């Protein structure tokens, strides 16, 4: 079995700016936190479970409670729904992603989600984008604070669903933190980014970076030739 793991925000969805605004508004509305560092690479782990805990720790001066984590998720989802209703770009599919997913499936690739986002918010955005991936197995921020472990959980769940082990696993993501996670795991990586973001992925060790999924055949080729960052 060949398995491709997809990140969500900035990868399957071209939504970084609008999504970040929703994220910030949720903390302002629910907790009165009006300024948060939106450079996600500065957090120990670029996952909602880590970022939320750090923001609330800085605000309250103590560890967040389970109830506060729940409130932050609910506030974020509420902001996303308001953004959907307003027609803002928080769930815009990345260019060519639908065709690329279809071609990968026809090419024999199994698929799973592996995102640093909360499960409920990730699926909310994917369903609104009408991408046929919301029912895939996956790993989420709810499962672990570290992205490396989230990738491993996604793989384990995909293998359990298929009833067999994967011989090749490739992660597709857009962040430097994705490159670093794959380097730790020795997992092949395909970056989705352009301009300065693509330059940062390459500088971090990514060998294969595409601007988007517009060339579906090219994406399949990238899955075949991808190597672990080094």
Secondary structure by P-SEA (a helix, b strand, c coil): cbbbbbbccccccccaaaaaaaaaaaaaaccccccccccccccccccaaaaaaaaaaaaccccccaaaaaaaaaaaaaaaaaaaaacccccccccaaaaaaaaaaaabbbbbbbccccaaaaaaaaaaacccccccccccccccccaaaaaaaaaaaaaaaacccccbbbbbbccaaaaaaaaaacbbbbbbbcaaaaaaaaaaccccccccccaaaaaaaaaaaccccc
